[in-house]
Amino acid sequence: MDFLLAFALTGVIASGGWIAWGATRGWAQARERRHQLRLAQARSAAEVRQAELREIELANETYQDFVRRHPDA
């Protein structure tokens, strides 16, 4: 019984470094994925805002063109 306990304890100690390495690597990858997701969301929001601004600019250009063509209106 003592041999089995010693064998199991030795196995846990020997693999403990790999377990810790795997846990830290998994945590780092999860953190990187969250970071990439935030970047993608910010990029998407910026693209939407740029599209909105372009739409406003086009509406303004259309209005200015109308005013130039119809000064009496």
N, CA and C atoms as a LAMMPS dump frame, in Angstrom:
ITEM: TIMESTEP
0
ITEM: NUMBER OF ATOMS
219
ITEM: BOX BOUNDS ff ff ff
-5.0000000000000000e+02 5.0000000000000000e+02
-5.0000000000000000e+02 5.0000000000000000e+02
-5.0000000000000000e+02 5.0000000000000000e+02
ITEM: ATOMS id mol type element x y z
1 1 1 N 0.826 -1.192 0
2 1 2 C 0 0 0
3 1 3 C 0.871 1.257 0
4 2 1 N 1.916 1.224 0.829
5 2 2 C 2.811 2.379 0.856
6 2 3 C 3.487 2.581 -0.49
7 3 1 N 3.777 1.452 -1.17
8 3 2 C 4.409 1.544 -2.483
9 3 3 C 3.485 2.227 -3.481
10 4 1 N 2.202 1.873 -3.462
11 4 2 C 1.247 2.477 -4.389
12 4 3 C 1.085 3.965 -4.106
13 5 1 N 1.033 4.314 -2.835
14 5 2 C 0.922 5.716 -2.46
15 5 3 C 2.162 6.488 -2.908
16 6 1 N 3.326 5.941 -2.706
17 6 2 C 4.568 6.58 -3.124
18 6 3 C 4.623 6.683 -4.637
19 7 1 N 4.176 5.631 -5.325
20 7 2 C 4.168 5.634 -6.794
21 7 3 C 3.22 6.714 -7.316
22 8 1 N 2.031 6.815 -6.739
23 8 2 C 1.057 7.823 -7.163
24 8 3 C 1.572 9.225 -6.865
25 9 1 N 2.172 9.421 -5.704
26 9 2 C 2.711 10.735 -5.343
27 9 3 C 3.833 11.129 -6.28
28 10 1 N 4.689 10.188 -6.637
29 10 2 C 5.779 10.46 -7.569
30 10 3 C 5.211 10.845 -8.94
31 11 1 N 4.176 10.144 -9.379
32 11 2 C 3.538 10.46 -10.66
33 11 3 C 2.935 11.852 -10.671
34 12 1 N 2.269 12.227 -9.591
35 12 2 C 1.67 13.566 -9.493
36 12 3 C 2.75 14.641 -9.497
37 13 1 N 3.816 14.41 -8.754
38 13 2 C 4.907 15.395 -8.702
39 13 3 C 5.581 15.506 -10.065
40 14 1 N 5.793 14.374 -10.731
41 14 2 C 6.46 14.38 -12.03
42 14 3 C 5.607 15.049 -13.095
43 15 1 N 4.306 14.896 -13.044
44 15 2 C 3.442 15.486 -14.065
45 15 3 C 2.906 16.857 -13.659
46 16 1 N 3.186 17.274 -12.462
47 16 2 C 2.669 18.557 -11.984
48 16 3 C 3.15 19.731 -12.826
49 17 1 N 4.393 19.666 -13.278
50 17 2 C 4.914 20.744 -14.121
51 17 3 C 4.193 20.829 -15.447
52 18 1 N 3.903 19.648 -16.016
53 18 2 C 3.18 19.639 -17.29
54 18 3 C 1.753 20.139 -17.108
55 19 1 N 1.155 19.77 -15.993
56 19 2 C -0.207 20.238 -15.715
57 19 3 C -0.222 21.753 -15.56
58 20 1 N 0.738 22.287 -14.822
59 20 2 C 0.819 23.739 -14.641
60 20 3 C 1.102 24.422 -15.971
61 21 1 N 1.999 23.843 -16.775
62 21 2 C 2.31 24.415 -18.087
63 21 3 C 1.066 24.44 -18.975
64 22 1 N 0.32 23.349 -18.991
65 22 2 C -0.903 23.281 -19.793
66 22 3 C -1.95 24.276 -19.328
67 23 1 N -2.071 24.421 -18.018
68 23 2 C -3.055 25.364 -17.481
69 23 3 C -2.692 26.801 -17.84
70 24 1 N -1.421 27.159 -17.695
71 24 2 C -1.026 28.536 -18.026
72 24 3 C -1.128 28.786 -19.521
73 25 1 N -0.798 27.792 -20.33
74 25 2 C -0.918 27.946 -21.783
75 25 3 C -2.383 28.111 -22.19
76 26 1 N -3.254 27.314 -21.608
77 26 2 C -4.687 27.435 -21.899
78 26 3 C -5.226 28.79 -21.494
79 27 1 N -4.797 29.264 -20.337
80 27 2 C -5.253 30.578 -19.873
81 27 3 C -4.756 31.676 -20.806
82 28 1 N -3.497 31.578 -21.247
83 28 2 C -2.942 32.588 -22.15
84 28 3 C -3.679 32.574 -23.489
85 29 1 N -4.01 31.397 -24.001
86 29 2 C -4.736 31.319 -25.265
87 29 3 C -6.149 31.886 -25.123
88 30 1 N -6.796 31.603 -24.014
89 30 2 C -8.136 32.153 -23.786
90 30 3 C -8.083 33.67 -23.693
91 31 1 N -7.064 34.189 -23.017
92 31 2 C -6.9 35.632 -22.903
93 31 3 C -6.649 36.257 -24.285
94 32 1 N -5.838 35.602 -25.106
95 32 2 C -5.556 36.092 -26.455
96 32 3 C -6.816 36.082 -27.316
97 33 1 N -7.626 35.029 -27.174
98 33 2 C -8.893 34.976 -27.929
99 33 3 C -9.821 36.106 -27.515
100 34 1 N -9.903 36.368 -26.205
101 34 2 C -10.744 37.483 -25.739
102 34 3 C -10.23 38.805 -26.298
103 35 1 N -8.916 38.976 -26.321
104 35 2 C -8.316 40.196 -26.853
105 35 3 C -8.637 40.35 -28.341
106 36 1 N -8.491 39.267 -29.102
107 36 2 C -8.785 39.314 -30.536
108 36 3 C -10.271 39.611 -30.774
109 37 1 N -11.136 39.061 -29.943
110 37 2 C -12.567 39.327 -30.071
111 37 3 C -12.863 40.798 -29.822
112 38 1 N -12.245 41.374 -28.783
113 38 2 C -12.45 42.799 -28.518
114 38 3 C -11.961 43.663 -29.669
115 39 1 N -10.809 43.3 -30.237
116 39 2 C -10.289 44.042 -31.387
117 39 3 C -11.243 43.956 -32.573
118 40 1 N -11.763 42.765 -32.833
119 40 2 C -12.696 42.585 -33.944
120 40 3 C -13.974 43.384 -33.721
121 41 1 N -14.453 43.42 -32.491
122 41 2 C -15.66 44.19 -32.19
123 41 3 C -15.407 45.685 -32.378
124 42 1 N -14.249 46.158 -31.935
125 42 2 C -13.915 47.571 -32.102
126 42 3 C -13.768 47.912 -33.576
127 43 1 N -13.127 47.018 -34.333
128 43 2 C -12.97 47.23 -35.766
129 43 3 C -14.331 47.291 -36.456
130 44 1 N -15.214 46.398 -36.075
131 44 2 C -16.546 46.361 -36.657
132 44 3 C -17.323 47.64 -36.327
133 45 1 N -17.228 48.073 -35.088
134 45 2 C -17.917 49.315 -34.692
135 45 3 C -17.355 50.51 -35.461
136 46 1 N -16.05 50.537 -35.684
137 46 2 C -15.438 51.628 -36.433
138 46 3 C -15.908 51.614 -37.883
139 47 1 N -16.023 50.421 -38.466
140 47 2 C -16.496 50.327 -39.844
141 47 3 C -17.936 50.796 -39.968
142 48 1 N -18.763 50.436 -38.994
143 48 2 C -20.156 50.884 -39.006
144 48 3 C -20.214 52.401 -38.89
145 49 1 N -19.414 52.963 -38.01
146 49 2 C -19.399 54.424 -37.832
147 49 3 C -18.916 55.117 -39.101
148 50 1 N -17.894 54.554 -39.751
149 50 2 C -17.42 55.148 -41.001
150 50 3 C -18.494 55.092 -42.072
151 51 1 N -19.238 54.006 -42.142
152 51 2 C -20.328 53.897 -43.11
153 51 3 C -21.414 54.928 -42.809
154 52 1 N -21.714 55.124 -41.523
155 52 2 C -22.705 56.132 -41.15
156 52 3 C -22.235 57.532 -41.543
157 53 1 N -20.967 57.821 -41.282
158 53 2 C -20.431 59.134 -41.639
159 53 3 C -20.454 59.344 -43.151
160 54 1 N -20.109 58.29 -43.904
161 54 2 C -20.137 58.408 -45.365
162 54 3 C -21.558 58.652 -45.846
163 55 1 N -22.528 58.003 -45.226
164 55 2 C -23.927 58.208 -45.586
165 55 3 C -24.346 59.659 -45.323
166 56 1 N -23.913 60.203 -44.202
167 56 2 C -24.208 61.598 -43.873
168 56 3 C -23.553 62.532 -44.886
169 57 1 N -22.289 62.227 -45.248
170 57 2 C -21.591 63.056 -46.237
171 57 3 C -22.302 63.023 -47.586
172 58 1 N -22.752 61.855 -48.01
173 58 2 C -23.47 61.753 -49.278
174 58 3 C -24.784 62.52 -49.241
175 59 1 N -25.484 62.44 -48.124
176 59 2 C -26.731 63.198 -47.988
177 59 3 C -26.444 64.694 -48.047
178 60 1 N -25.364 65.129 -47.422
179 60 2 C -25.005 66.536 -47.447
180 60 3 C -24.625 66.969 -48.866
181 61 1 N -23.863 66.142 -49.569
182 61 2 C -23.501 66.464 -50.948
183 61 3 C -24.743 66.559 -51.828
184 62 1 N -25.68 65.645 -51.627
185 62 2 C -26.93 65.678 -52.393
186 62 3 C -27.7 66.963 -52.111
187 63 1 N -27.769 67.337 -50.843
188 63 2 C -28.464 68.569 -50.473
189 63 3 C -27.768 69.792 -51.073
190 64 1 N -26.435 69.841 -50.96
191 64 2 C -25.689 70.976 -51.511
192 64 3 C -25.871 71.064 -53.024
193 65 1 N -25.885 69.925 -53.701
194 65 2 C -26.114 69.909 -55.146
195 65 3 C -27.507 70.442 -55.467
196 66 1 N -28.508 70.031 -54.685
197 66 2 C -29.866 70.526 -54.896
198 66 3 C -29.921 72.042 -54.695
199 67 1 N -29.277 72.545 -53.653
200 67 2 C -29.28 73.987 -53.387
201 67 3 C -28.603 74.733 -54.527
202 68 1 N -27.504 74.2 -55.06
203 68 2 C -26.826 74.857 -56.19
204 68 3 C -27.704 74.879 -57.434
205 69 1 N -28.415 73.806 -57.666
206 69 2 C -29.235 73.725 -58.892
207 69 3 C -30.546 74.484 -58.754
208 70 1 N -31.027 74.659 -57.557
209 70 2 C -32.309 75.33 -57.329
210 70 3 C -32.118 76.441 -56.282
211 71 1 N -31.511 77.531 -56.668
212 71 2 C -31.261 78.596 -55.677
213 71 3 C -32.528 79.273 -55.179
214 72 1 N -33.604 79.188 -55.924
215 72 2 C -34.837 79.858 -55.513
216 72 3 C -35.695 79.013 -54.592
217 73 1 N -35.343 77.764 -54.362
218 73 2 C -36.19 76.867 -53.571
219 73 3 C -36.042 77.076 -52.105
